[in-house]
Amino acid sequence: MSTTWRRTTLWLLDNIEPLQQVGRQVHFDQASFWLAIQQAGLPFELACSNVNYYVHFSGQHRYFDPEREIAVLHYHAGSFNVLGLLEPAAELSALERAAIKQANEQGADGFDNRVFWDLRYSLFPKRGSGVGSRGENAIYKRRLLQDHGVETVGSVLDVGCGDLEVVKALNIMDYVGIDQSPYALEMARQLRPNWQFRLGFPPDVKSADMALCLEVLIHQKTAGAYRTLIDFIAQKTLGSFVRLWVRQRRCLN
């Protein structure tokens, strides 16, 4: 089957015009797989749409089994809202809304910080790290950091630097920003190419005279993770440690 699928795929890539005419050229792999099944004469059974139920656009759901629940949702990146919840723009039925509500509840149970922030910075770069680092909040934090001498110390380590909205305008001599999101770091590098950035919490990152941790601790899922982060920052701080947090999760809004 693999040889047949490879052959039909290469043939379809050389004869892509019919798919282009209907705007489906990106689905050449699926079309070539179906051609391979036909050419190989393999038996198949149509699966009901309940196990691949698209919600990113409105359309007819053929082969839907009304006796079964929607088991698997099919969506694209544009179906997420700024909070990382599924909120498709398509017109949805009560059944579809219930399935999306259930999916969002399941997602909340398995919430992953890294996945969320990758989604946030890649799909909503203007919102980025949230309202906690915009407007008056950013001005307040920037002034607080200046009062603590962030522009006069020899070196600064920013743990959870995000998109640099708070510190990008500061005159910091030796700055290293670390973050778990590669999308955030790419934005940060474009803003301050003269600064250094590292992905994750690298154990070999150099210690600094001042360590910053702005609204990062509130995102730790467990008390153990919270303490681990505190220990990491303490180990990497030669002088002062500026810690900011909010009790509400307003930075996600």
C-alpha positions as CSV (number, residue, x, y, z in Angstrom):
1,M,0.0,0.0,0.0
2,S,2.8,2.4,0.8
3,T,4.3,2.0,-2.6
4,T,1.0,2.6,-4.3
5,W,0.3,5.7,-2.2
6,R,3.7,7.1,-3.0
7,R,3.1,6.5,-6.7
8,T,-0.4,8.1,-6.7
9,T,0.9,11.1,-4.7
10,L,3.7,11.8,-7.1
11,W,1.3,11.4,-10.0
12,L,-1.2,13.8,-8.4
13,L,1.5,16.4,-7.7
14,D,2.3,16.4,-11.5
15,N,-1.4,16.6,-12.3
16,I,-2.6,19.0,-9.6
17,E,-4.8,21.2,-11.9
18,P,-8.2,19.5,-11.1
19,L,-7.7,20.0,-7.4
20,Q,-6.5,23.6,-8.0
21,Q,-9.7,24.4,-9.9
22,V,-11.8,23.6,-6.8
23,G,-9.3,25.0,-4.3
24,R,-8.4,21.7,-2.8
25,Q,-4.8,21.4,-3.8
26,V,-3.7,21.4,-0.1
27,H,-5.6,18.1,0.2
28,F,-3.5,16.2,-2.4
29,D,-2.3,13.7,0.2
30,Q,-5.8,12.7,1.1
31,A,-6.9,12.5,-2.5
32,S,-3.9,10.4,-3.4
33,F,-4.6,8.1,-0.5
34,W,-8.1,7.5,-1.8
35,L,-6.7,6.9,-5.3
36,A,-4.2,4.4,-3.8
37,I,-7.0,2.5,-2.0
38,Q,-9.0,2.3,-5.3
39,Q,-5.9,1.2,-7.3
40,A,-5.0,-1.4,-4.7
41,G,-8.5,-2.7,-4.5
42,L,-8.5,-2.6,-0.7
43,P,-11.7,-3.1,1.2
44,F,-13.0,-0.1,3.2
45,E,-15.9,1.1,5.2
46,L,-17.2,4.7,5.4
47,A,-16.7,6.2,8.9
48,C,-19.6,8.4,10.2
49,S,-18.7,12.1,10.4
50,N,-19.1,11.9,14.2
51,V,-15.5,10.8,14.4
52,N,-14.1,13.6,12.2
53,Y,-16.7,16.4,12.8
54,Y,-15.5,19.7,11.3
55,V,-16.5,23.0,13.0
56,H,-14.2,25.5,11.4
57,F,-16.8,26.3,8.6
58,S,-20.5,25.7,8.0
59,G,-21.4,22.8,5.7
60,Q,-23.2,19.6,5.3
61,H,-22.0,16.7,7.5
62,R,-22.6,13.6,5.4
63,Y,-22.7,10.2,7.0
64,F,-23.7,11.7,10.4
65,D,-25.1,9.1,12.7
66,P,-27.8,10.7,14.9
67,E,-27.7,7.8,17.3
68,R,-24.1,8.6,18.3
69,E,-22.5,11.6,20.0
70,I,-19.8,13.8,18.3
71,A,-16.6,12.0,19.2
72,V,-13.8,13.9,17.5
73,L,-13.9,17.6,16.5
74,H,-12.0,18.7,13.4
75,Y,-10.9,22.4,13.5
76,H,-8.2,24.7,12.3
77,A,-6.1,27.3,14.1
78,G,-8.6,30.1,13.3
79,S,-11.2,28.4,15.5
80,F,-9.4,29.5,18.7
81,N,-10.1,32.7,20.6
82,V,-7.6,34.7,22.4
83,L,-8.0,32.6,25.6
84,G,-7.1,29.4,23.8
85,L,-10.7,28.2,23.8
86,L,-12.5,26.8,20.8
87,E,-14.8,29.4,19.4
88,P,-15.4,28.7,15.7
89,A,-16.9,31.5,13.5
90,A,-19.2,29.0,11.8
91,E,-22.9,28.9,12.6
92,L,-23.3,26.1,15.1
93,S,-26.2,23.9,16.1
94,A,-27.1,23.2,19.8
95,L,-25.4,19.8,19.3
96,E,-22.2,21.3,18.0
97,R,-22.1,23.9,20.7
98,A,-22.4,21.2,23.3
99,A,-19.6,19.3,21.8
100,I,-17.3,22.4,21.8
101,K,-18.2,23.1,25.4
102,Q,-17.2,19.6,26.4
103,A,-14.0,19.9,24.4
104,N,-13.1,23.2,26.1
105,E,-13.8,21.6,29.5
106,Q,-11.5,18.7,28.6
107,G,-8.8,21.1,27.4
108,A,-9.0,23.0,30.7
109,D,-8.4,19.8,32.7
110,G,-5.2,19.2,30.7
111,F,-4.2,22.8,30.4
112,D,-0.6,23.2,29.2
113,N,1.2,26.5,29.7
114,R,3.6,25.9,26.8
115,V,0.9,25.0,24.3
116,F,-1.2,28.0,25.4
117,W,1.5,30.6,25.0
118,D,2.7,29.1,21.7
119,L,-0.9,29.5,20.4
120,R,-1.2,33.0,21.9
121,Y,2.0,34.4,20.4
122,S,1.5,32.7,17.1
123,L,-2.1,33.6,16.5
124,F,-2.6,36.7,18.6
125,P,0.7,38.5,18.7
126,K,-0.9,41.9,19.4
127,R,-2.4,40.5,22.6
128,G,0.8,38.6,23.3
129,S,1.5,38.4,27.0
130,G,-1.8,40.0,27.9
131,V,-3.2,43.2,29.4
132,G,-0.9,42.9,32.3
133,S,2.0,44.1,30.1
134,R,0.0,46.7,28.1
135,G,-1.0,50.3,28.7
136,E,-0.9,51.6,32.3
137,N,0.2,48.2,33.6
138,A,3.3,48.2,31.5
139,I,4.1,51.8,32.5
140,Y,3.8,51.0,36.2
141,K,6.0,47.9,35.9
142,R,8.6,49.8,33.8
143,R,8.8,52.6,36.4
144,L,9.1,50.0,39.2
145,L,12.0,48.3,37.5
146,Q,13.7,51.6,36.9
147,D,13.3,52.5,40.6
148,H,14.9,49.1,41.5
149,G,17.9,50.0,39.3
150,V,17.3,47.7,36.3
151,E,19.2,50.2,34.1
152,T,22.2,50.5,36.3
153,V,23.0,47.0,37.4
154,G,25.6,45.1,35.5
155,S,23.4,42.2,34.2
156,V,19.7,41.2,34.1
157,L,18.1,37.8,33.7
158,D,14.4,38.0,32.7
159,V,12.6,34.7,33.5
160,G,9.5,34.4,31.3
161,C,10.5,37.4,29.2
162,G,7.6,36.9,26.7
163,D,7.3,39.6,24.0
164,L,9.3,42.2,25.9
165,E,6.4,44.7,26.2
166,V,7.5,45.8,29.6
167,V,11.3,46.0,29.2
168,K,11.8,46.6,25.5
169,A,12.3,50.4,26.0
170,L,14.6,50.1,28.9
171,N,18.4,50.7,28.7
172,I,19.6,47.4,30.0
173,M,23.3,46.8,29.5
174,D,23.6,43.0,29.7
175,Y,20.2,41.3,29.2
176,V,19.3,37.6,28.9
177,G,15.7,36.7,28.4
178,I,14.4,33.1,28.8
179,D,10.9,31.8,27.9
180,Q,9.3,28.5,27.1
181,S,7.7,29.8,23.9
182,P,9.8,29.9,20.7
183,Y,7.3,32.3,19.2
184,A,7.7,34.8,22.0
185,L,11.5,34.6,21.7
186,E,11.3,35.3,18.0
187,M,9.2,38.4,18.6
188,A,11.7,39.4,21.3
189,R,14.7,39.0,19.1
190,Q,13.2,41.2,16.5
191,L,12.5,44.0,19.0
192,R,16.0,43.8,20.7
193,P,18.5,42.0,18.4
194,N,21.3,43.1,20.7
195,W,20.0,41.2,23.7
196,Q,20.4,37.5,24.3
197,F,17.6,34.9,24.5
198,R,17.3,31.3,25.6
199,L,14.5,28.8,25.3
200,G,13.1,27.1,28.4
201,F,14.9,27.2,31.7
202,P,18.4,26.2,30.7
203,P,20.5,25.2,33.7
204,D,23.7,26.7,32.1
205,V,22.2,30.2,31.8
206,K,24.5,32.6,33.5
207,S,23.6,34.2,36.8
208,A,22.8,37.9,36.8
209,D,22.9,40.9,39.2
210,M,19.2,41.2,38.9
211,A,16.5,38.6,38.1
212,L,13.0,39.5,36.9
213,C,10.0,37.4,37.0
214,L,6.9,39.3,35.9
215,E,3.6,37.5,36.2
216,V,5.0,34.1,35.6
217,L,4.7,32.4,39.0
218,I,0.8,32.6,38.8
219,H,0.9,30.2,35.8
220,Q,2.6,27.3,37.6
221,K,0.2,24.4,37.8
222,T,1.4,23.0,41.1
223,A,3.1,24.1,44.3
224,G,6.1,22.0,43.4
225,A,6.5,23.7,40.1
226,Y,6.1,27.1,41.8
227,R,8.9,26.2,44.3
228,T,11.1,24.8,41.5
229,L,10.8,28.1,39.6
230,I,11.6,30.1,42.8
231,D,14.7,27.9,43.4
232,F,15.9,28.4,39.8
233,I,15.6,32.2,40.0
234,A,17.3,32.3,43.4
235,Q,20.2,30.2,42.1
236,K,20.6,32.5,39.1
237,T,20.5,35.8,41.1
238,L,23.6,37.5,42.3
239,G,21.8,40.5,43.7
240,S,18.2,41.4,43.8
241,F,15.1,39.6,42.6
242,V,12.1,41.6,41.4
243,R,8.9,39.5,41.5
244,L,5.6,40.7,40.3
245,W,2.3,38.9,40.2
246,V,-1.4,39.4,40.2
247,R,-4.0,37.4,42.2
248,Q,-6.4,37.4,39.3
249,R,-5.6,35.8,36.0
250,R,-6.2,39.1,34.2
251,C,-3.0,38.7,32.1
252,L,-4.8,36.0,30.2
253,N,-7.8,38.3,29.3
